[in-house]
Amino acid sequence: MTRFLFHRLWQSALVLGLMSFAVYSLIGLMPGDPVDLMITADPKITAEDTARLRELYGLNKSIFERYGNWLAAALSGDFGYSRLHAKPVMQVIVPALGNTVTLLGLSFALALAIALPAGIAAAYRPYSKTDYAINLAAFAGISVPPFWLALMLIIVFAVIFGVLPAGGLGTLGETGVPGGIWQNARYLVLPVASLTIASIGGHTRYMRAAMIETLRQDYIRTARATGAGEVRVVFGHALRNALIPVVTIIALDFGYLFSGALITETIFAWPGMGRLIYDAIMGNDFNLALVALLLATLLTLAGNFLADVAYVWLDPRISFRGAER
């Protein structure tokens, strides 16, 4: 097991290193480096000043030298400063990451809590009225554009009824007044509902397909023939095996939890990672965009690593020893 974990961690580090160079190179190809922005802001800068600034910032060096300098600084904990926010990069990313984890974590957990039981119920009696109703709701959720759904929720609950805020972020920590917790949580209701409705359908369909396939297996017929109850057959034998492909989908969504939902965060004015990355790229904030994208990559790799561990827990036939050969 130790060898397998070390091997996977080494692979993840290699992928992260390659991605860091790829992202750094692509961002470096973007028009408008920091010196160009300074020239635009102050046309009186001479050619000598421009050359001196490029040498000061290391922009006169090759991409490999610049990447090496950035990597050495990053490994020592120095990720540079954000040009847009005039702060160290990590001081900008940490609050936005916390907001994104709160928003997407709640919606993700709520979507799974609804989608997995719904998929099991639909698969247990396929092509029944229950199955058709769940499939209809799932297809409706998949088909509705997220931006349209978000706008409709704002129009209905914020404009027409006026019971929920249209967007923004509550002042966290001001819970000393009566109803303070609700006053903060109410800002989450509409964006969480929008993201949850948009993701329930896909997870329900994955769970339904996996359960139908599993319930047709020979060992399920054997379990029923030996007199096992339906609850034990479904939840004790079928569910754990059916969750294996679903766990793969969940692992792929893990990185999405930390990279943000740009459309939803923009519509609801939620200061999360999606808006942060978009603003950093559009504002030529190279350091901020680079670190934010690499953080999303790192957490996606972490999700895939946790999925491998979950496979062994779900299916005893899978072992780390087989992967070590």
FIVEXLUM-150545 format. One record per residue: residue in one letter; x, y, z of N, C-alpha, C, O in turn. Coordinates in steps of 0.001 Angstrom, whole numbers, padded with zeros to 6 digits, always signed. Atoms other than C-alpha are relative to their C-alpha. Example, Ala and Ser with C-alpha at 12.3 -4.5 7.8 and 13.67 -1.06 7.14 Angstrom:
A+000890-001190+000000+012300-004500+007800+000900+001200+000000+001936+001181+000665 S-000820-001190-000060+013670-001060+007140-000770+001090+000730-000261+002198+000899 
END
This chain:
M+000832-001208+000000+000000+000000+000000+000870+001263+000000+000588+002228-000711 T-000883-001164-000068+002809+002397+000878+000622+000294-001354+000735+001450-001760 R-000611-000170+001318+004444+001798-002490-000996+000600-000984-000647+001475-001776 F+001027-000523+000896+001183+002447-004315-000259+001476+000282-000329+002283-000645 L+000256-001394-000347+000526+005669-002419+001158+000895-000430+000944+001995-000940 F-001163-000784+000423+004070+006873-003064+000014+000160-001517+000339+001230-002031 H+000026-000052+001468+003707+006028-006753-001035+001005-000488-000766+001777-001409 R+001049-000933+000422+000443+007960-007052+000368+001442+000346+000101+002360-000430 L-000415-001349-000374+001840+010943-005165+001080+000517-000957+001084+001693-001321 W-001035-000398+000954+004867+010971-007479-000624+000362-001343-000218+001344-001964 Q+000684-000310+001246+002575+010862-010530-000715+001354+000090-000672+002156-000843 S+000711-001265-000178+000495+013716-009127+000970+001175-000014+000678+002216-000602 A-000999-001071-000013+003615+015798-008484+000526+000264-001408+000747+001414-001787 L-000478-000152+001377+004819+015149-012039-001025+000736-000858-000676+001645-001611 V+001064-000663+000768+001455+016147-013546-000110+001468+000404-000276+002340-000448 L+000102-001384-000475+001337+019268-011361+001168+000834-000526+000986+001993-000898 G-001146-000721+000535+004860+020231-012454-000158+000317-001476+000137+001432-001906 L+000211-000240+001424+004026+019813-016136-001093+001041-000232-000983+001897-001111 M+001081-000973+000141+000792+021735-015700+000466+001404+000374+000057+002382-000251 S-000488-001314-000405+002601+024555-013899+000792+000652-001126+000652+001850-001372 F-000764-000556+001110+004987+024980-016819-000910+000367-001173-000723+001402-001814 A+000925-000280+001099+002155+024760-019368-000804+001267+000273-000942+002120-000604 V+000800-001181-000333+000025+027331-017556+000875+001243+000018+000469+002300-000464 Y-000912-001145-000045+003015+029593-016935+000338+000464-001423+000382+001664-001692 S-000338-000355+001376+003928+029464-020634-001171+000658-000708-000995+001649-001417 L+001173-000573+000666+000382+030146-021819-000304+001399+000512-000644+002295-000261 I+000238-001332-000551-000034+033055-019436+001071+000973-000484+000791+002149-000721 G-001069-000852+000500+003350+034375-020567-000209+000453-001433+000335+001476-001848 L+000289-000363+001388+002057+034428-024156-001119+001023-000115-001362+001562-001195 M+001082-000974+000043-000826+036695-023208+000559+001393-000291+001625+001751+000208 P-000489-001358+000287-000494+040228-024593-000101+000890+001231-001059+000803+001999 G+000057-000962-001090+000348+042934-022097+000672-000483+001257-000011-000854+002211 D-000700+000357-001230+003062+042084-019575+000011+001207+000932-000435+002280+000526 P+000047-001129-000941+003523+044288-016451+000665+001266-000519+000183+002368-000255 V-000666-001190+000520+005959+046604-018229-000852+000685-001067-000920+001913-001105 D+000899-000592+000998+003562+047105-021156-001122+000787+000664-001519+001845+000177 L+001054-000705-000722+000877+048075-018655+000527+001306+000598-000178+002315+000627 M-000593-001231-000526+003246+050581-017053+000170+001038-001101-000060+002227-000882 I-000174-000924+001124+003996+052089-020466-001340+000619-000394-001422+001810-000696 T+001344-000515+000332+000277+052408-021185-000455+001040+001015-001077+002042+000660 A+000430-000927-001055-000285+054120-017830+000815+001294-000007+000316+002344+000397 D-000869-001182-000005+002658+056522-018292+000744+000072-001335+001811-000527-001467 P-000644-000071+001333+003515+057377-021944+001359+000681+000027+002095+000597-000956 K-001274-000717-000071+006508+059448-020752+001180-000920+000290+002326-000471+000276 I-001088+000934-000263+008515+056318-019938+000852-000150-001253+000337-000381-002347 T-000914+000083+001139+011580+056220-022155+000357-001455-000292+000032-002365+000471 A-000428+001343+000381+013050+053235-023968+001017-000553+000986+001040-001753+001259 E-000971+000451-000997+015891+053123-021443-000704-000464+001270-000332-001480+001858 D+000769+000407-001176+013390+053007-018575-000693-001340-000240-000759-002185+000652 T+000669+001261+000327+011516+050226-020350+000965-001175+000067+000634-002223+000620 A-000994+001076-000038+014667+048147-020807+000430-000298+001423+000631-001458+001782 R-000399+000207-001388+015640+048688-017177-001094-000725+000793-000802-001581+001628 L+001104+000668-000696+012199+047643-015955-000111-001472-000418-000374-002343+000412 R+000055+001396+000450+012233+044513-018107+001117-000830+000629+000930-002001+000960 E-001093+000716-000656+015605+043595-016665-000298-000192+001479+000029-001234+002046 L+000326+000094-001416+014362+044306-013136-001004-001108+000262-000871-001858+001229 Y+001027+001034-000159+011321+042059-013579+000402-001328-000642-000352-002297-000557 G-000458+001242+000617+013319+039424-015460-000699-000331-001294-000642-001476-001743 L+000747+000258+001229+011208+039806-018605+000890-000071-001230+000440-000442-002313 N-000926+000107+001123+014293+039987-020782+000626-001389-000105+001419-001648-001010 K-000553+001356-000002+015114+036346-019956-000930-000941-000770-002064-000591-001096 S+000809+000993+000712+013879+033222-021718-001107-000530+000915-001065-000348+002132 I+001123+000539-000766+010663+031499-020643+000457-001052+001002-000131-001176+002076 F-000488+001034-000902+012630+028667-019070+000676+000606+001230+000504+000113+002345 E-000642-000656-001138+014717+030998-016911-001039+000644+000906-000951+000549+002131 R+001046-000633-000810+011654+032924-015798-000792-001029+000778-001111-000827+001950 Y+000738+001052-000701+009804+029720-014985+000825-000585+001147+000289-000855+002222 G-000853+000516-001059+012783+028422-013004+000043+000931+001198-000001+000471+002339 N-000005-000963-001104+012916+031618-010941-001329-000010+000747-001366+000046+001976 W+001308+000037-000659+009176+031497-010309-000166-001274+000822-000672-001228+001943 L+000141+001269-000706+009292+027816-009332+000823-000009+001288+000357-000491+002320 A-000835-000046-001201+012170+028386-006901-000661+000859+001083-000647+000506+002262 A+000680-000862-000975+010256+031229-005257-001261-000668+000541-001554-000567+001732 A+001231+000656-000438+007007+029217-005156+000295-001123+000988-000431-001294+001968 L-000353+001088-000915+008713+026241-003503+000428+000527+001362+000331-000184+002362 S-000364-000610-001283+009973+028611-000813-001171+000705+000662-001020+001284+001738 G+001203-000598-000581+006420+029869-000211-000310+001394-000492-001257+002012-000006 D+000230-001341+000534+006639+033121-002179-000690-000122-001357-000055-000476-002350 F+000769+000101+001240+003877+033191-004816-000182+001348-000687-000921+001449-001666 G+000066-001301+000637+004290+036864-005640-001193+000824+000469-001936+000427+001367 Y+001058-000939-000348+001880+039784-005455-001042+000079-001111-000752-000113-002292 S+001084-000217+000952-001452+040367-007092+000026+001450-000462+000010+002373+000353 R-000030-001365+000529-001355+043374-009404-001317+000727+000206-001328+001930+000470 L+001314-000626-000131-005098+044008-009184-000329+000364+001435-000943+001400+001688 H+000384-000195-001399-005407+043721-005405+001116+000593+000851+000878+000973+001998 A-001139-000557-000730-001933+044958-004368+000218-000720+001330+000500-000100+002355 K-000201+000829-001178-001654+042088-001905+000745-001256-000416+000769-001596-001599 P-000547+001318+000343+000254+038811-001699-001093-000907-000554-002245-000836-000125 V+000975+000825+000707-001452+036238-003901-000828-000849+000953-002045-000941+000798 M+000727+000890-000901-002369+033882-001068-001004+000753+000859-002032+000190+001234 Q+000971-000787-000764-004070+036680+000874-001253+000294-000811-002313+000554-000241 V+001161-000211+000865-006376+037146-002120-000742-001313-000235-001972-001337-000278 I+000610+001273+000365-006974+033462-002873-000741-000635+001169-001820-001198+000979 V+000584+000719-001145-007743+032186+000642-001447+000422+000261-002293-000463+000394 P+001421-000346-000203-010956+034246+001189-000902-000458-001139-002006-000946-000903 A+000818+000439+001139-012204+033508-002330-000183-001508+000012-001264-002006-000305 L+000108+001459-000078-011447+029808-001876-000989-000418+001077-001765-001353+000882 G+000970+000306-001056-013382+029774+001391-001430+000245-000442-002320-000546-000128 N+001345-000281+000502-016390+031395-000284-000450-001063-000999-001607-001484-000977 T+000353+001018+000986-016284+028877-003146-000278-001340+000655-001228-002029+000284 V+000228+001267-000703-015965+025893-000811-001345+000019+000711-002064-000981+000708 T+001295-000108-000674-018951+027147+001183-001149-000165-000982-002080-000933-000740 L+001092+000031+000980-021119+027681-001892-000100-001350-000702-001150-001993-000678 L+000038+001229+000783-020164+024678-004001-000030-001246+000873-000592-002267+000477 G+000055+001148-000903-019645+022359-001035-001425-000298+000439-001850-001453+000446 L+001395+000192-000396-023202+022914+000167-000845-000526-001153-001634-001455-000979 S+000805+000437+001147-024688+022542-003303+000368-001423-000412-000505-002203-000791 F-000450+001338+000377-022584+019439-004021-000549-001043+000965-001052-002083+000540 A+000512+000943-001000-023549+017729-000759-001514-000154-000115-002033-001263+000001 L+001458+000062+000126-027221+018602-001225-000407-000748-001268-001366-001520-001257 A+000305+000698+001245-027202+017387-004832+000190-001503+000150-000640-002277-000325 L-000234+001433-000200-025696+014023-003828-001038-000604+000939-001490-001730+000731 A+000993+000507-000949-028103+013664-000906-001346-000241-000663-002109-001098-000218 I+001264+000181+000721-031014+013982-003344+000167-000971-001167-000689-001827-001393 A-000161+000757+001241-029579+012386-006497+000239-001484+000245-000318-002312-000474 L-000310+001416-000212-028224+009125-005053-001234-000802+000418-001486-001852-000173 P+001238+000754-000298-031480+008016-003343-000977-000021-001167-001646-001028-001398 A+000911-000030+001149-033457+009135-006401+000444-000983-001071-000388-001667-001666 G-000499+000955+000982-031196+007118-008710-000235-001435+000423-000555-002283-000410 I+000255+001353-000512-031531+004043-006478-001476-000355-000149-001816-001460-000573 A+001436+000252+000109-035321+004385-006383-000419-000239-001448-001259-001097-001720 A+000343+000173+001412-035498+004730-010169+000506-001337-000526-000166-001979-001333 A-000578+001252+000499-033229+001714-010743-000676-001218+000597-000697-002277-000031 Y+000607+001155-000645-035063-000538-008309-001237-000471-000753-001505-001669-000841 R+001165+000350+000827-038213-000404-010429+000122+000718-001339-000571+001708-001574 P-000200-000690+001284-037014+000513-013935-001251-000030-000865-001998-001008-000876 Y+001115-000162+000933-039589+001749-016463-001361-000014+000702-002391-000292+000087 S+001253-000183-000732-042183+002223-013729-000353+001492-000016+000389+002316-000550 K+000393-001405-000066-044077+005444-013082+001001+000812+000814+001301+001958+000480 T-001009-000687-000809-041549+006337-010383+001253+000284-000817+001824+001372-000749 D-001190-000172+000834-038692+005800-012803-000221+001087-001044+000657+001922-001260 Y+000281-001024+001011-040342+007911-015501-000031+001406+000623+000476+002364+000039 A+000081-001311-000654-041053+010735-013041+001391+000505+000380+001694+001682+000182 I-001354-000402-000385-037458+010764-011733+000822+000354-001228+001582+001323-001212 N-000727-000302+001229-036060+010630-015266-000441+001335-000606+000382+002099-001111 L+000498-001268+000529-038295+013500-016346+000594+001174+000765+001022+002161+000167 A-000581-001070-000812-037096+015629-013431+001503+000136-000263+002038+001244-000304 A-001443-000038+000267-033474+014655-014138+000300+000671-001339+001196+001510-001432 F-000221-000605+001315-033702+015560-017821-000334+001491+000015+000316+002278-000674 A+000333-001420-000108-035368+018860-016927+001144+000770+000647+001496+001864+000206 G-001121-000658-000661-032524+019706-014563+001222+000106-000885+001937+001107-000847 I-001147-000027+000907-029907+018799-017162-000215+001017-001122+000730+001675-001556 S+000285-000816+001180-031637+020758-019927-000070+001489+000299+000163+002309-000589 V+000162-001418-000327-032186+024024-018065+001370+000676+000047+002238+000217+000788 P-001281-000717-000068-029308+026490-018713+000202+000603+001393-000727+001207+001930 P-000228-000522-001363-027701+027470-015363-000222+001497+000127-000745+001956+001142 F+000170-001451-000108-027698+031203-016158-001478+000370-000019-001904+001282+000690 W+001437-000286+000059-031399+031144-017055-000667-000370+001318-001500+000381+001827 L+000558+000426-001281-032268+029216-013911+000327+001006+001090-000534+001358+001896 A-000394-000978-001017-030282+031670-011779-000807+001290-000139-001250+001857+000860 L+000775-001225+000209-032055+034648-013355-001455-000185+000407-002052+000718+000993 M+001383+000261-000390-035475+033035-012865-000166-000027+001518-001151+000484+002050 L+000060+000030-001470-034744+032385-009195+000069+001417+000570-000629+001736+001533 I-000097-001385-000467-033743+036028-008747-001310+000743-000248-001797+001468+000620 I+001247-000704+000330-036866+037289-010521-001128-000420+000936-001892+000421+001409 V+001119+000497-000804-039218+035066-008514+000172+000343+001474-000725+000925+002084 F-000155-000093-001456-037746+035146-005010+000577+001334+000480+000375+001712+001634 A-000565-001277-000421-035893+038470-004978-000809+001192-000496-000960+002188+000211 V+000715-001136+000577-037942+040687-007287-001493-000065+000302-002064+000895+000820 I+001457+000095-000155-041527+039399-007149-000389-000125+001474-001172+000677+001984 F+000375+000223-001403-041738+038039-003589+000877+000783+000969+000430+001116+002066 G-000878-000792-000859-038756+039911-002138+000385-000663+001305+000612+000023+002302 V-000296+000704-001257-037999+037233+000437+001477-000357+000126+001934-000700+001217 L-001416+000366-000021-034356+036583-000507+000813+001053-000751+000303+001666-001689 P-000842-000972+000714-031455+038825-001580+000377-000512-001382+000525-001716-001592 A-000325+000368+001373-030599+038868-005270+001450-000411-000163+001791-001073-001144 G-001408+000356+000106-026890+038470-004621+000796+000630+001103+000254+001279+001998 G-000880-000558-001010-023911+039456-002584+000414-001038+001023+000084-002219+000908 L-000528+000869-001045-022246+038009+000476-000353+000590+001343-000075+001763+001593 G+000340-000461-001333-023551+038266+004034+001248+000308+000813+002331-000202+000526 T-001108-000329-000885-021359+039741+006748+000164-001120+000996-000512-001147+002024 L-000185+001155-000850-020116+036539+008300+000565+000435+001342+001470+001267+001414 G-000487-000301-001337-019601+036712+012017-000945+000889+000776-000886+000901+002006 E+000956-000846-000705-022379+039199+012831-001235-000821+000340-002284-000698-000292 T+001100+000882-000392-024562+036662+014571-000486+000330+001404-001222-000451+002007 G+000426-000342-001347-025073+038470+017839-001435+000489+000053-002065+000422+001109 V+001362-000507+000010-028403+039958+016768-000964-001135-000294-000570-002121-000916 P+000971+001059+000298-031592+037871+016605-000141-000202-001504-000276+000750-002273 G+000117+000319+001411-031816+036105+013305+001257+000256-000790+001229+000230-002021 G-001233-000318+000704-028185+036936+012512+000480-001127-000884+000956-000880-001991 I-000447+001142+000801-027372+033422+011294-000819-000089-001281-000268-000310-002360 W+000843+000054+001186-030345+033450+008942+000302+001153-000944+000277+000979-002162 Q-000307-001134+000851-029449+036913+007696+001237-000247-000850+001336+000250-001972 N-001177+000348+000784-026087+035546+006602-000290-001164-000953+000128-001144-002111 A+000246+001198+000800-027338+032173+005344-000929+000262-001173-000859-000438-002183 R+000969-000249+001069-030099+033673+003219+000674+000419-001309+000096+000253-002383 Y-000730-000341+001224-027481+034974+000768+000427-001245-000765+000716-001173-001959 L-000412+001246+000637-026603+031336+000053-001151-000747-000659-000921-001618-001498 V+001138+000823+000408-030114+030091-000650-000126-000064-001524-000180-001158-002086 L+000225-000009+001443-030510+031161-004281+001191-000587-000785+000968-001429-001655 P-001094+000635+000759-026981+030346-005557+000137-001493+000271+000437-002258-000646 V-000065+001436-000300-026994+026988-003739-001115-000740-000716-000886-001814-001271 A+001119+000639+000692-030436+026169-005142+000264-000091-001498-000049-001106-002121 S-000293+000006+001430-029308+027116-008651+001004-001089-000363+000787-001837-001316 L-001024+001003+000284-026195+024930-008555-000500-001412+000294-000158-002353-000422 T+000511+001324-000356-028008+022043-006859-000933-000535-001077-000799-001679-001510 I+000941+000435+001034-030826+021900-009402+000738-000352-001287+000374-001304-001978 A-000733+000242+001241-028314+022079-012249+000802-001292+000029+001073-001862-001028 S-000860+001186-000087-026263+019119-010949-000723-001267+000435-000168-002358+000300 I+000717+001187-000467-028917+016772-009533-000257-000970-001145-000070-002177-000990 G+000394+000869+001105-029993+015447-012924+001109-000926-000455+000883-002121-000642 G-001108+000822+000468-026581+014235-014026+000362-001107+000973+000549-002255+000570 H-000344+001019-001002-025775+012443-010779-001105-001051+000139-000828-002228+000369 T+001106+000967-000074-029225+010859-010708+000095-001003-001142-000083-002203-000932 R-000105+000895+001153-028749+009440-014193+001179-000963+000147+001059-002139-000195 Y-001157+000880-000213-025289+008079-013334-000329-001083+001022-000003-002253+000822 M+000330+000967-001047-026598+006426-010163-001012-001017-000502-000894-002205-000200 R+001014+000908+000536-029604+004943-011955+000628-001030-000935+000364-002227-000816 A-000620+000920+000965-027521+003463-014786+000891-001014+000706+000876-002196+000362 A-000894+000910-000708-024956+001992-012382-000785-001033+000805-000403-002202+000851 M+000793+000932-000812-027620+000445-010137-000729-001019-000878-000803-002194-000519 I+000680+000936+000891-029565-001083-013046+000966-001081-000475+000624-002264-000500 E-001011+000952+000458-026387-002702-014352+000382-000970+001115+000552-002164+000871 T-000412+000847-001122-025457-004007-010892-001103-000970+000393-000828-002136+000680 L+001110+000864-000412-028913-005376-010070-000253-001141-000976-000984-002076-000651 R+000153+001083+000974-028727-007541-013213+001100-001057+000114+001085-002049-000616 Q-001123+000930-000112-025560-009322-012084-000426-001321+000642-001424-001387+001361 D+000330+001337-000503-025548-013015-011211+000063-000069+001520-000751-000756+002136 Y-000111+000107-001467-024420-012491-007607-001192+000637+000705-001485+000296+001851 I+001218-000567-000584-027521-010365-006989-001114-001054-000038-001865-001199+000926 R+000995+001083+000074-029733-013233-008213+000306-001078+001044-000604-001641+001652 T-000383+001001-000998-027763-015589-005973-000376+000465+001405-000877-000320+002211 A+000348-000533-001323-028247-013330-002958-001499-000098+000249-001929-000456+001346 R+001455+000113-000161-031988-013226-003561-000421-001457+000136-001334-001770+000900 A+000354+001422-000073-032095-017010-004098+000303-000601+001361-000352-001552+001784 T-000336+000519-001331-030458-017574-000717-000905+000562+001088-000740+000225+002261 G+000968-000508-000962-033278-015659+000967+000332+001338+000598-000318+001756+001556 A-000349-001328-000519-031598-012297+001549-001129+000988-000288-001741+000953-001356 G+001051-000991+000171-034043-009440+002050+000378+001051-001030+001550+001234-001359 E-000255-000992+001048-034436-006706-000534+000865+001151+000496+001686+001678-000255 V-000816-001095-000536-032931-004069+001750+001471-000398+000011+002340+000392-000357 R-001382+000472-000023-029804-006189+002216+000555-000164-001409+001726+000127-001654 V-000460+000188+001373-029620-007004-001492+000374+001346-000625+001431+001485-001241 V-000214-001294+000649-029918-003374-002596+001133+000769+000659+002044+001247-000017 F-000966-000849-000686-027877-001636+000085+001238-000755+000469+002299-000151+000631 G-001149+000752-000457-025602-004437+001231+000851-000583-001107+002070-000686-000965 H-000727+000638+001097-024657-006045-002088+000137+000901-001233+001226+001024-001795 A-000011-000728+001279-025598-003796-005014+000582+001403+000120+001332+001839-000754 L-000329-001421-000066-025020-000271-003768+001500+000252-000031+001964+001127-000761 R-001436-000265-000077-021319-000512-002937+000674-000203-001358+001567+000558-001732 N-000583+000223+001327-020492-001971-006359-000476+001041-001008+000277+001443-001895 A+000519-001006+000931-022733+000508-008159+000638+001365+000225+000666+002190-000688 L-000592-001303-000290-020996+003421-006449+001371+000199-000645+001862+001325-000723 I-001354-000127+000543-017647+002651-008103+000050+000957-001191+000862+001883-001166 P-000048-000992+001092-018372+004431-011432-000485+001377+000423-000037+002387-000119 V+000496-001295-000465-020275+007150-009568+001097+000756+000740+001199+001978+000632 V-001116-000629-000707-017243+007803-007370+000957+000659-000984+001518+001714-000688 T-000859-000599+001024-015234+008453-010543-000538+001357-000437+000222+002315-000582 I+000613-001273+000391-017688+011164-011580+000127+001020+001119+000410+002192+000868 I-000117-000903-001141-017653+012642-008080+001427+000522+000118+001638+001694+000429 A-001400-000423-000075-013837+012713-008135+000315+001065-001043+001064+002002-000767 L-000216-001003+001040-013873+014643-011411-000629+001334+000384-000125+002397+000019 D+000660-001227-000445-016269+017139-009841+000709+000636+001185+000427+001783+001534 F-000654-000497-001204-013979+017534-006824+000795+001272-000293+000753+002234+000474 G-000743-001197+000367-011714+019994-008606-000908+001175-000315-000555+002329-000071 Y+000977-001051+000309-014772+021917-009774-000449+000727+001264-000798+001907+001218 L+000407-000616-001254-015617+022540-006115+000899+001168+000366+000461+002102+001038 F-000963-001002-000417-012497+024667-005768+000374+000970-001119+001042+001972-000865 S-000293-000916+001102-012244+026274-009206-001132+000992-000227-000979+001957-000976 G+001075-000968+000046-015584+027994-008832-000957-000197-001160-000660-000918-002113 A+001020+000019+001050-018707+028424-010950-000156+001430-000499-000869+002235+000100 L-000111-001388+000455-018082+031545-013000-001362+000636-000253-001616+001748+000209 I+001284-000595+000365-021610+032087-014344-000837+000267+001243-001371+001363+001414 T+000820-000159-001195-023381+031511-011039+000582+001064+000925-000155+001891+001463 E-000622-000987-000884-020851+033544-009045-000144+001415-000560-000270+002374+000202 T+000160-001325+000603-021136+036418-011523-001430+000500+000150-001654+001657+000507 I+001402-000420-000082-024934+036469-011563-000375+000386+001425-001076+001376+001633 F+000357-000263-001396-025209+036350-007766+001041+000852+000725+000968+001013+001943 A-001038-000865-000594-022154+038618-007192+000661-000673+001192+000862-000062+002242 W-000627+000768-001071-020531+035901-005115+001520+000018-000210+001988-000439-001252 P-001456-000143+000192-016783+036568-004573+000744-001318+000181+001398-001531+001202 G-000643+001309-000087-015494+033061-005291+001144-000140-000990+001569+000833-001613 M-001162+000263+000837-012697+031433-007251-000290+000195-001485+000587+000625-002234 G+000338-000168+001402-014539+031487-010567+000163+001441-000455+000816+001709-001465 R-000136-001420+000342-014827+035271-010625+001429+000470+000176+001915+001299-000594 L-001376-000417-000253-011344+035632-009183+000912-000370-001172+001705+000453-001629 I-000826+000434+001126-009721+033585-011967-000333+000808-001252+000564+001227-001983 Y+000411-000765+001184-011749+035372-014646+000535+001430+000062+001091+001927-000916 D-000484-001378-000133-010895+038838-013307+001519+000067-000111+002064+001022-000664 A-001463+000008+000069-007222+037871-012955+000483-000134-001439+001444+000523-001841 I-000412+000175+001401-006996+036709-016570-000318+001252-000816+000512+001719-001596 M+000377-001186+000766-008892+039684-017968+000825+001221+000409+001059+002112-000407 G-000787-001131-000481-006837+042078-015811+001493-000200-000097+002261+000601+000435 N-001429+000292+000159-003480+040503-016753+000721-000104+001344+001876+000300+001478 D-000627+000246-001306-002827+039611-013125+000612-001398-000050-000007-002377+000368 F-000601+001286+000332-000379+036850-014030+000192-000888+001231-000151-002070+001206 N-000280+000806-001193+000633+035718-010546-001278-000591+000582-001317-001769+000936 L+001258+000460-000576-002935+035475-009291-000646-001076-000866-001103-002095-000349 A+000607+000980+000903-004229+033638-012363+000766-001316+000037+000154-002384+000065 L-000829+001204+000013-001321+031176-012338-000210-000831+001258-000435-002038+001170 V+000129+000744-001254-001589+030225-008667-001414-000552+000152-001585-001681+000612 A+001380+000468-000122-005394+029975-008770-000260-001211-000896-000912-002165-000472 L+000194+001132+000912-005346+027663-011805+000762-001232+000480+000260-002351+000377 L-000765+001142-000502-002624+025487-010304-000633-000580+001257-000569-001789+001480 L+000688+000503-001182-004551+025245-007047-001179-000879-000399-001411-001922+000213 A+001102+000828+000497-007576+023951-008961+000512-001324-000548-000116-002364-000351 T-000603+001240+000512-005311+021422-010716+000410-000922+001136+000160-002126+001086 L-000448+000794-001148-003826+020268-007412-001170-000683+000688-001076-001856+001049 L+001142+000577-000698-007229+019720-005841-000731-001020-000868-001338-001951-000338 T+000550+001021+000883-008465+017836-008908+000803-001295+000103+000229-002383+000141 L-000849+001178-000189-005494+015481-008572-000262-000649+001355-000254-001874+001473 A+000315+000546-001324-006303+015107-004876-001314-000764-000025-001446-001797+000631 G+001268+000705+000120-009860+014142-005776+000162-001352-000666-000444-002330-000229 N-000248+001284+000664-008642+011431-008157+000736-000973+000915+000475-002175+000885 F-000722+000846-000956-006277+010125-005483-000964-000578+001039-000900-001766+001353 L+000975+000484-000972-009103+009900-002942-000968-000998-000630-001452-001905+000046 A+000877+000953+000681-011231+008113-005547+000643-001377-000057-000042-002384+000118 D-000692+001297+000013-008589+005378-005858-000092-000693+001355-000269-001908+001436 V+000127+000575-001344-008685+004894-002109-001427-000478+000246-001639-001516+000875 A+001400+000387-000187-012488+004785-002171-000339-001274-000750-001187-002041-000296 Y+000256+001235+000738-012433+002026-004814+000288-001224+000854-000484-002182+000856 V-000385+001143-000833-010653-000309-002406-001000-000203+001129-001312-001337+001493 W+000965+000113-001100-013119+000474+000374-001344-000529-000504-002015-001287+000196 L+001293+000419+000527-016151-000075-001871+000005-001440-000502-000985-002154-000339 D-000053+001329+000597-014995-003279-003578+001209-000758+000543+002344-000417+000209 P-001125+000758-000568-012881-005817-001635+000843-000710-001052+001979-001095-000777 R-000792+000669+001049-011794-007375-004946+001121+000895-000528+002066+000414-001153 I-001038-000938+000422-009746-004256-005645+000991+000161+001146+000585+000363+002290 S-001022-000144-001025-006464-004035-003761+001157+000805-000538+001371+000875-001748 F-001182-000753+000381-003376-001866-003773+001116-000928-000482+001978-000514-001257 R-001069+000923+000386-001206-004960-004186-000013-000261-001502+001038-000326-002141 G+000094+000222+001434-002519-005593-007679+000513+001172-000790+001075+000993-001870 A-000459-001195+000716-001731-002007-008660+001506+000168+000113+002102+000882-000694 E-001427-000169-000219+001839-002315-007335+000834-000879-000924+002034-000646-001073 R-000754+000907+000849+002813-005111-009734+000465+000693-001280+001119+000071-002116 
END
